Amino acid sequence: MTSVTILSDFSWFPAMTLLEQFRQAGALLDGHFILSSGLHSSKYLQCALAFRQPADALEIGRQIADSYRDSDIETVASPAIGGLIIGFATAAALGVPFIWTERQNGEMALRRGFSLREGEKILVVEDVITTGGSTRECIAA
């Protein structure tokens, strides 16, 4: 059986630095938004705007990676499509392989050709999490 540890305390995360990067990129939007989950929000992170400059995406990936340098991560995984850029940038900063999941017949599955070893330490990276559904599906895949 695969063991999964889900971190829920993000107090260590450099949130203010990242929020400032999102603001500067015009990616932190104010207003009324209906999220894909159906939830409502007064703020929205349009991650694509923050990631359109490769140097910015790589810097954000480096900041995420720095938080996991001592965790012996072996592979970074992300759900397609939203997590692909930031997952790749994080894997590049950690110097580990990057894989992703995609929808196949309505369910998330590892992209054809990818596989994992039992006990492999995987970091799942997503661009935006609202309900966590895609992230949980990525972990399950």
Secondary structure, DSSP 8 states (H G I E B T S, - for coil): ----------TTS-HHHHHHHHHHTT-EEEEEEE-TTS-EEEEEE-HHHHHSSHHHHHHHHHHHHHTTGGGT--EEEEETTTTHHHHHHHHHHHT--EEEEEEETTEEEE-TT----TT--EEE--S--SS-HHHHHHHH-
